[in-house]
Amino acid sequence: MVVEKKGRRLTLLVAGAVSSAVAITAVFAQFESNHANAPTSKRYLPEYTASGDLILPKDFNE
C-alpha cells in the first residue's frame, strides 16, 4: 500500500512537471513569434569625415 502511494505521487509529480514545461514552452513560443513580426524602425548608420569625426544626422536636434 505504501509503495503504491509513492508510485502514484511520483507519477502525479512527473505529470505536473511535464505539463508545466509544455505550458511554459507554449507561452514562450507565442511571445517570441509575436515579437519576430514586430516592425523594426529605420536607423541611422554612422558616417565619418575623412579625418575620422562623426557626422551627425541631418535631422539631429541639439
N, C-alpha and C positions, 0 to 999 in steps of 0.2 A: 504494500500500500504506500509506503514512504517513497520507494523508488518510482512508483507510478506518478506521484505528485511532483517529484523533482523533474521527471521527464516532461510532464505537461507544462510545468513552469518554464523549463528551458525552451520548449517548443514555442510557447507564447512570447518569450523574450526574444528569440530569434525572429519570429514573425513580425513582432513590433519593430525591431531594428531594421529589418529588410524593408518594411512598408514605409518607415520614416526616411530611409535612404532614397527610396524611389520618389517619395513626395518632394524631398529637398532637391533632387536632381531635376524633377519636372519644373519646379519653380525657378531654379537657376537657368535652365534651358530657355524657358519663356522670357525671363529677364534679359538674357543675352540676345535672343532673337529680336526683341523689341528695340534694343539699343544698336543692333547691327544695321538697321534700316533708318536710323536717325539721320536727318540731313546734316551734312558737315558744312561748316562755314568756310568761306574762301579766306585764305590767309595770305598775308604779305610775305613774300620771300625777301630776305635781306639783300640789299645791293650795296656795293662798296665803291669808293672812288679809287683812282689809280694809286693814291698814297695810302690806302687802307682804311680810310674813315668811313663810317657807316652813313649811308644816305637814308634820311627819314622818308616815310611815305608822303605822297603829295597831300593827302587828307589828314595829316598829323596835326593835332592842335596842342599847343603848349599850355 
